[in-house]
Amino acid sequence: MYPRDIDTARLLANMNHRAQRLFEDGYTLTRVDEWDVIITSDDGNRYGVTTLFDSCDCKCYQKHKRCKHVIGWDKLEKDQKEYEDHLCSQYVEEDDYAKAVYEESLLRRLCGANI
C-alpha cells in the first residue's frame, strides 16, 4: 500500500509507529510454526499472523491489507527474546524462591493473567 493521499500517509505512519512499540505496549508473541505466530495484546486479544505471506486476521488488515502486527511481529519477537534472556541471566544467580517468582511472572506475561 502506497500513500495516495494525506490520510493514507497518516494511517501508514501511525501503523509503523505502533508496530515498533508492540512489546512496550504489552503485546507478546507465540510462535506456532515456522510461518505462523500468534500476537496477544495486554488485554488478551489474539491475532494470527502468517509471516510467509504477511497477512493477519485483525480488522485493520482485513480493511487496509496492512497492520501493526504484520509490520512489527519480527521486532516484537526480538524484543521479547531479549527481555527473556535478560531475566534469565538475572535469575541464574538467585535462589529457588526467586526462580519460582520469575517463572510465575514470565508465565503471567506470556500466557496472560489466567494461569
C-alpha positions, 0 to 999 in steps of 0.5 A: 500500500502506497500513500495516495493521499494525506490520510493514507500517509497518516494511517501508514505512519501511525501503523509503523509507529505502533508496530515498533512499540508492540512489546512496550505496549504489552503485546507478546508473541507465540510462535506456532510454526515456522510461518505462523505466530500468534500476537496477544495484546495486554488485554488478551486479544489474539491475532494470527499472523502468517509471516510467509505471506504477511497477512493477519486476521485483525480488522485493520488488515482485513480493511487496509491489507496492512497492520501493526502486527504484520509490520512489527511481529519480527521486532516484537519477537526480538524484543521479547527474546531479549527481555527473556534472556535478560531475566534469565541471566538475572535469575541464574544467580538467585535462589529457588524462591526467586526462580519460582517468582520469575517463572510465575511472572514470565508465565503471567506475561506470556500466557496472560493473567489466567494461569 
